[in-house]
Amino acid sequence: MAREHLIDIARSVYRSYGFAPIDTPALEYAEVLLGKGGEESDKQVFRFTDQGDRDVAMRFDLTVPLARFAAQYVQELGVPFRRYHIAPVWRGERPARGRFREFMQCDFDTIGTTSNSADIETLFVINDLLEKIGIERFTIRVNNRRVLNGLLEKHDLLPHTVSILRALDKLDKIGREAVIAEMVERTGIDPQRAGRVLDMAELKGTPEEVLAVLDGMLAGSQTGELGLANLRELFSAVNSCGIPKERISLDVAIARGLDYYTGTIYETLLGDLPEIGSVCSGGRYDNLAELFTSQQLPGVGASLGLDRMLAAMEELGMTQKATTPAPVLVTMFDASHINEYLAMGRALRKSGIGAEVYPEAKGIGKQMKYADKKGFRLALIAGADEFSQGVWQIRNLKEGNQLAVPASEIIPQIQSLLK
């Protein structure tokens, strides 16, 4: 129930921005998936040969299959194309808290535009999604790959981009000296040049303060200056459109582990549970679909990590224990009135109230025990006396009180109680 509730929230937020649903196969040709997410992702792919001796693999995320899908159907879809996709993916990694080998992703992406407004709205979606879930304290960390690439460009480190970014992505986990050591080992560059990358990555302060320092560090790099311009535009929109400033931070250290990101990137940490990791991440990828088509198909999007978010919500006491989607149980006290019980169930459902009719006339104690176990909020009770008087008893299962209500007033009374 908690999982379905979270999916419903994600779906409603995505649709409110105009994203439409799609689906893609769990299985792709291995060549479609391999080499798209980087060395670490390739190691985690479940890959095998099928009965037709075809080299196939299970999708490790929903973005690479999207690129293949968009390339195949772009002429029919038109651009910009906004899609969301909620489905399982598979990675052969070590399970941990909120991390599984099979897990659900809730993706949304905009394909076919390089406009920075699409990047900004991606941040808006993440903010609205966390708000609607009910998370009060969270931080969306933002960076831009062009800023990182601009620095590498200035220091003649571009040939080592992948290795440097992969090491930089571990900064929070292993610390400065270990990251420098990994950069030196992977690339052969001297520790001083690696240290310059870390100097930028460790910049702290308000977005305005960090951007001011980066202006000097990236002066003369066209790539870096474009990244800074995109970030300034993003933070200006955050201030103008009512997003709380304290929720959005500029963190030059985040690089995101996947190699296909080219522009703005996002990570979302929970204020009360930061150690669980990012619960909603993503970024801009302008070259991914070029592997499948000659047409330019830039994209930007993010993904809610459903299982990680659920694990966090359980720890924060935000999940309910109900195992029924219906808030009302219509008890069956007198078998001779089965039609009245069934009719009440139908009347409640027609008025938009979920209701389950208990299927047998059993002792009220047994039915109340069932109602408590399933997590119903209200129970309707009527026997011969109530039917003769034209009333129903409404029992509030959370508060334990009960009141008699005329049959004609049952629906408005229940609607009021459920509010």
N, C-alpha and C positions, 0 to 999 in steps of 0.2 A: 504493500500500500504506500509506504514512504517513497519507494522508487517510482511508482506510477505518478504520485503527486508531484515529484520533482520533474519528471518528464513533461507532465501537463503544464507546469509553470514555464519550462524552457520553450515548449511549443508555442504557448500563448505570447511570450515575449518576442520570439522570432517572427511570428506571424504579424505582430503589431508593427514591425518594421518592413513588412512586405516580402519576407523570405518564404519560399514555397518548398514543399517536401519533395525529396527524391530518394531513391534507393539504388545501391550498386551491389554486385555480387560479393560474397565473402571471399571467394577464390578468384585470383587474377593470375595471368601468366607471370612467372617470376621476374621476367625482364621489365614488366610494368612497375614493380615495386622496388626492386633492388637498385641501390645507388641513388635513391631519391631522398632518403632521410639521413644518410651519413653512415659511417662505418659501424657505429654502435647499433643503429637501427637494423642494419643488415644482419648483424650477429643474432638479433632477437627474432628475426622472421621465421615463422614455421613454414619450411619449404620441403617439398617432396615431389616425387614423380607419380603421376596418376596411371591408371590402367592403360591409357593410350600412349604412355611414355612421354607425356608432356611435362615440362618443367613448370610447376605451379607453386603458388605460395598464398598464404592467408593474409589478408590486409592487416597492416600494423597501425594504420590510421585511416581516416576517411577523406583526407585531402588529396593524396596521390590518386586514388580511384576517381575522385571528383575531376582532377585534371584530365584523366583519360576520358571520362564521361563528357566533359565540356567540349573537348576537342572533337569527339565523335558526333555530338548533336548541336554544336553551336549555331549552325545554320537554321535549325528549327527553333532553337530557344531564343535567339537574339540576345544582344547585350545592351546594358548590363544585366546579368542574370544573377538573381539572388536565390540561394537555396539553403535549406537546413536539412540535416541528416542525423537521425538518432538511431544508432545501431552498434552491435558489438564489434570489437577489434581484438587482435591477438598479438601478444609479445612474449617471447620466451625469456622473461627476466625473473629475478628472485622475488617472490611475493613478500610484501611487507604491509604495514598498516595503510589501508586505503589503496594498495597497489596489488593488482592481480594479473595473471597471465591472460585471462579473458576478462575484458571490461567494456563498459558502455561509454561511448562518446556521444556528445550532443553538439554537433558542429553547425556553424552558420558561416557562409562565405558570400562575397560579392565578386563576380567574375566579369572581366571585360572593361575595366576602367582603372586608370592610374591616378584618378583624382584623390587628393588627400582628404576630401570630405568623406569618402568611403572608409578610410582609416579612422577618422574621428568618430564616425557613427559606430564603428566596431567597438570602440571604447564605450560609447553610450549604451550599446546593447549589454556589454559586460556589467556595467554599473546597474542598469535596470534589472538585469537578471538576478544579481546578488541581492538587490533591494527587495525584489518580489519574493525571493526565497525566504527572506526574513533575517538576513545577516545584517547586523547593525554596524559592526566594525570590520572594515576590510580596506586593503590598499591595492590599487592597480598600479603595478610598476611598469613604466613605459621606457623604451629606448628605440633607437633606429640603427639598423645595420649599416646605413650609409655613414653614420658618425664613426663607427668602429672601422669601417673600410677606409674612410678618409684619413684616419690616423695611420693605418697600415700603409696607405698610399704615400703619405708624407715621409715615412721612415723606410721606404723600399721593402716592405714586408708582405706585399700582396701575394707573392707566390706561396706564402705560408698561411694564408687566411684561414683555411679549414682547421688546421692543427691549432692555431692560436685561439680561434673562437671556441673550439672544443675544450681547450684547457681553461679558457676564461670562464666558461659556463660552470666550472666547478669551484669558483672562487669562494662562494658561501660555505661549501662543504669542506674544503681542504686548506684554505688560507693562502695568503700572498706568496710566501716562499715556496710552497709546494707547487703552485701554479707556475711560477717563474721556472722552477726546475723542470716541470713537464714541458714548457715551451722550449727551453734550451735543448732538452732531450729529443723532442719531436722534430725540431726545425734546424738545430745547429746554430741558432743565432746566439749572440753574447747576452749575458744576464742584464747588461745595461739597457739594451734595446727592448728586451722583454719587460724590464722595469718601467719603461716609458708607457707601454700599453697599460700596465697596472696602475700607473699614476693617474691616467685618465679614468680607468674603471672605478677607482676608489674615490672619485670626486663626490663630495657630500654638500648638501645645502638645499635651498629652495630651487625649483626649476629655473627661475630667473637667474639665480646666482651661478648654478652649474652651467647654464647656457652662456653666460658672460665669460666664464673661464674657457669654455670650449671654443668660443670665437677666436681666441688667440691661439689655441692649440691647433686649430684646423684651418687657419687663414691660408689661402692659396690652394686649398683642395676643393675642387668643384663638387666632388662627391660628398665630402664632409659638410660643406656649406649648404648643399641641398637638404641633407638630413637635418641640419639645425633649423632650416627654414620650415620644414615640415613639422618639427617638434614645437616651434614657436606658434605656428598656426593651430596646432592641436591644443596647447595650453591656453591660448586665447579663446578658443571655442569652449573649453571646459569652464572658463570664467564667465563667458557670456551666456551659456545655456543652463546654468543652474546646477552644475555638478559640484558637490562640495570639494573645495581645493585640497583639503587634507586627505582625500581618498586617492588622489593621483600623484604619484611621485616619479621623478626622472631618475632612473638608475642606470648609469652608463655601463655597469658591470654585466647586466643580463644580455646574453647572446642567443639564448634558445638553442638547444642541441641539434635541431634539424637543419641540414645544410641549405634547404631551399628558400629560407627567408632572405629577403632583399631590402626591406624597408622597416617600417614601424613594427615593433614587437611588444607583446604584452604578457605579463604574469600577474596573477591575483593571489594575494595572501590574506588569510583570515586573521584579524586582529587578536582574537582570543585563542587561536590555534595555529600560529605561523609554522610550527614544526612539521605540520602535515604536508607542507609544500603547496605549490600552485594548484588552485582548484579550477582556474579558467585561464587558458593560455592560447597564444596564436600570434599572427603577424601577417605581413605582406610578402607575397611570393610572386614575382613578376616573370619568372622564367620557367616555371614548372611545366606548363602545358606545351611549351616549345618542344618537349621531348616527343609529343604525339601529333603535333600539327605545325605547319609553317605560319599559321595565323597567330598574331600577338594576342595572348589571353592572360593579361595580368590578373591577379586576384588578391584578396585580403579577407581574413576571417579569424575565428577563434573557436575554441571547443571547451565546453563544460565537462570536466572529469566527473561523471555521475557517481561512480563508486567511491571516489575520494571525497566528494562532497557529502555523500550519505554517511561515510565513516565519521566525518567531521561533525555532522549534524547529530549523530548518535552520541558522540562524546559531549556535545554541547547541550544535550537534552532537548533537542528540537524536533525529534521524531515522535509521533504518536503510536501507541501500541494497538490501535484498532486494526482488526483484520477484515472489516466489512466496509464497503464503500457507502452503504446505506445508513443514514442516521437514525432511522425509526424501525423498531420491531413491532409488528402487529401480532400480539399473542393470540393463541386459540384456546379459549377456556371452555367452550361449549360446542361440541361437534355438530349439534343440530342447527347452529347458526353459521356454518361454514361459508355460505354465500355472502353473509354480511362482512365477515373477516376479509374474504377475497375482494369484495367490492371496495372496502376501505383501502386496501393496498393499491388498487387501481386508481382510486380517487387521489391518493397522495402522489402517486407517480405522475398523473396527468397535470397536477399542479406544480410539478418540478421537484418534488421531495422524494428522495430515494427511500424505499420501504421494502422490508422483507416480511412475508407472512409466515409465521411458524407453521409447519405442515401438519402437526398433529395436536389433538386436544390432550394436553398433559397437565400435570400439576403446575401451578403458577411458580412454585419455588424452582422447579427444574428449568422452566422457561426463563426466569430471571437470571439463573446461573449461566445459562447459555448467552443471554444478552450481555452480561458483564464480561464474559470471556471474549466475546466477539468485538466488544467496544461500541455497542449502540449507545446513542445519546438519550433517546427517549423510547419508552415502551407504551403501547396502547393496550388497554385491558378492558374487556367487556364480557359479562356473563348474562344470565337470564334477567337479573335485577336491572342491570344497566340498559339492556335492550328494551325492557318494559318502560323504563323512564326516558328513553331516547338520549342517553348520555354515554360517554366513554371516559374512562380514567386515563389520564396522562401521567406516567411516572417519569420523573427526571432522574435518570440513572446515575448522574454525577452528583447531584445534590441530595438524592434520596427522598425528595418530597413528591407528593401526588395530589392531583386535583381533578374533580369531575367537571367535564365540559359538554354542553349540548352538542349533539352530532353535527348540527349545522355550523357550529363555530370551531370544529376540530382543526380544519386546515389553516385558517388565519391564526389560531392559537399556536399551532406547531410552528408555523413560519416565524412567528414572533419569538418563540423559545429558541429556535435554532439560530436566530440572529445574535 
